[in-house]
Amino acid sequence: MLGVKSRAFNVVTAESGRILNQKIKTFAREYMEHGRKQRLSVELRFDDECGNGHETFSITASGWERDHNSWRQTIGGCCHDEIAKKFPELAPLIKWHLCSTDGPMHYTANTLYHALEHGATHAWVYYKGPSASDPLRLGDDGVKERLLGYLKDDKAREAEGKPGYRVHWDDKTIKTANFDHARSTAIWPDATVEQLRDKAQLEARLPALLDRFKAAMLGAEFVWPEIR
């Protein structure tokens, strides 16, 4: 597979053509690191092992370290940096991790979530007056802070000069954008900020993206599902 010595297992399909099990494992590669012998193998899957109705690609690894006369496992899972270093032939496949026959996982929702940002959310909290937990804040001129306000249905209290509502800002709800995550989620490394935030553009490019994904799977010698 792609010039890497590996073993392909039997492909298991359902009557519908859905691929239930399809797996390729590489033979381990050995190397020296930190003065000890190491070995790493990679497992690639493209199937509906989870039973969620579509085939999904995954690329993971397992690593061991030689400890006296035995091998001790030290790493496992999405060790993509290690895979890229020790199996550079497989590096182009890493970007397709968790991509399915209908697109990357939660394609538009995840991309937009990572690309968008907003300030703190707020709520109107009724203000009854100074207390140990909510002291009356004073401005430089000694008057009530301008954060004190009144809702539209509380004009009577405002007219009487009684305490009303104040805006409570929750800084914990601030969300900053992470464009690296957004580009990774969309499998769009050169996307602009505007493109990552445009749902229509994201959806429009999906068919071409899936064509590239199919070509990558076939190039790795996987069977593409033929659903009947």
Sequence and secondary structure as in RCSB ss.txt:
>XXXX:A:sequence
MLGVKSRAFNVVTAESGRILNQKIKTFAREYMEHGRKQRLSVELRFDDECGNGHETFSITASGWERDHNSWRQTI
GGCCHDEIAKKFPELAPLIKWHLCSTDGPMHYTANTLYHALEHGATHAWVYYKGPSASDPLRLGDDGVKERLLGY
LKDDKAREAEGKPGYRVHWDDKTIKTANFDHARSTAIWPDATVEQLRDKAQLEARLPALLDRFKAAMLGAEFVWP
EIR
>XXXX:A:secstr
 TT  EEE   EE TTS EEE EEEE  EEEEETTEEEEEEEEEEEE TT SSS EEEEEEEEEEEETTEEEEEE
EE  HHHHHHH GGGGGGGGGTTEETTEETTHHHHHHHHH  B  EEEEEE  S  SSS   B TTSSB TTEE 
 GGGHHHHHHT   EEEEEEGGG B   HHHHHHHHT TT  HHHHT HHHHHHHHHHHHHHHHHHHHHTT    
   
